[in-house]
Amino acid sequence: MGGFWYTFAISVVLAPIIEEVVFRGILFPAISRRYGIVIGVVVSSLIFTLVHINPIQMISVLPLGIYLAIMYRRTGSIYPGIILHATWNFFVLMIAQTSV
């Protein structure tokens, strides 16, 4: 099972929606209310990074997580983050496909 379209559906469509709802829509606001915005950004971004188990991937995921949390804070919406996250994953997928 697999193939390009399966990977596309999971990584470009499903994962950004689920991850933005969980990390920016639920986790970030909960941590921020209790410990403040800076701690909310840092902790939610670190957890987001740790979920992406690959150490090489973590290098780019941490700054992305921080940016997505700040974007959510400024816009008050997870939708811009979903779009950016999906775009990011699309480019990563395209790079992976062309390097194989």
C-alpha positions as CSV (number, residue, x, y, z in Angstrom):
1,M,0.0,0.0,0.0
2,G,1.2,3.5,-0.6
3,G,2.4,5.4,-3.6
4,F,2.6,9.1,-4.3
5,W,-1.1,9.9,-4.0
6,Y,-1.5,8.1,-0.7
7,T,1.6,9.9,0.7
8,F,0.3,13.2,-0.7
9,A,-3.1,12.8,0.9
10,I,-1.6,12.0,4.3
11,S,1.3,14.5,4.4
12,V,-0.1,17.4,2.4
13,V,-3.8,17.2,3.3
14,L,-4.5,15.2,6.5
15,A,-1.4,15.8,8.6
16,P,-1.4,19.7,8.4
17,I,-5.1,19.8,9.4
18,I,-4.7,17.4,12.3
19,E,-1.4,18.9,13.5
20,E,-2.6,22.5,13.3
21,V,-5.8,21.7,15.2
22,V,-3.9,19.8,17.9
23,F,-0.7,21.9,18.3
24,R,-2.0,25.4,17.5
25,G,-5.7,25.1,18.1
26,I,-5.6,23.2,21.3
27,L,-2.1,22.8,22.9
28,F,-0.7,26.3,22.2
29,P,-3.7,28.2,23.7
30,A,-3.9,25.9,26.7
31,I,-0.2,26.3,27.6
32,S,-0.3,30.0,26.8
33,R,-3.3,30.6,29.2
34,R,-1.5,28.9,32.0
35,Y,2.2,29.9,31.5
36,G,2.2,32.8,29.0
37,I,2.6,33.3,25.3
38,V,6.4,32.7,25.1
39,I,6.2,29.4,27.0
40,G,3.2,28.5,24.9
41,V,5.1,29.1,21.7
42,V,8.3,27.3,22.9
43,V,6.6,24.2,24.5
44,S,4.0,23.6,21.8
45,S,6.7,24.0,19.1
46,L,9.1,21.6,20.9
47,I,6.3,19.0,21.3
48,F,5.4,19.5,17.6
49,T,9.1,19.0,16.7
50,L,9.4,15.8,18.8
51,V,6.5,14.3,17.0
52,H,8.5,14.5,13.8
53,I,10.9,11.7,15.0
54,N,13.5,12.1,12.3
55,P,16.4,14.2,13.7
56,I,17.3,15.8,10.4
57,Q,13.6,16.8,9.9
58,M,13.6,18.3,13.4
59,I,16.1,21.0,12.3
60,S,13.5,22.6,10.0
61,V,10.4,21.6,12.0
62,L,11.3,23.6,15.1
63,P,11.5,27.0,13.4
64,L,8.4,26.1,11.4
65,G,6.5,25.3,14.6
66,I,7.5,28.5,16.2
67,Y,6.4,30.5,13.1
68,L,3.1,28.7,13.0
69,A,2.4,29.4,16.6
70,I,3.2,33.1,16.1
71,M,1.0,33.1,13.0
72,Y,-1.8,31.6,15.0
73,R,-1.4,34.1,17.8
74,R,-1.4,37.1,15.3
75,T,-4.3,35.9,13.2
76,G,-6.4,34.1,15.8
77,S,-7.0,31.4,13.2
78,I,-5.5,28.0,12.4
79,Y,-6.4,28.3,8.7
80,P,-3.4,30.3,7.6
81,G,-1.2,27.8,9.5
82,I,-2.9,24.9,7.8
83,I,-2.2,26.4,4.4
84,L,1.4,27.2,5.2
85,H,1.9,23.7,6.8
86,A,0.4,22.0,3.7
87,T,2.5,24.1,1.4
88,W,5.6,23.3,3.4
89,N,4.8,19.5,3.3
90,F,4.1,19.7,-0.4
91,F,7.6,21.2,-1.1
92,V,9.2,18.6,1.2
93,L,7.3,15.8,-0.6
94,M,8.4,17.2,-4.0
95,I,12.0,17.4,-3.0
96,A,11.9,13.8,-1.7
97,Q,10.2,12.6,-4.9
98,T,12.8,14.3,-7.1
99,S,15.8,13.0,-5.1
100,V,14.7,9.4,-5.3
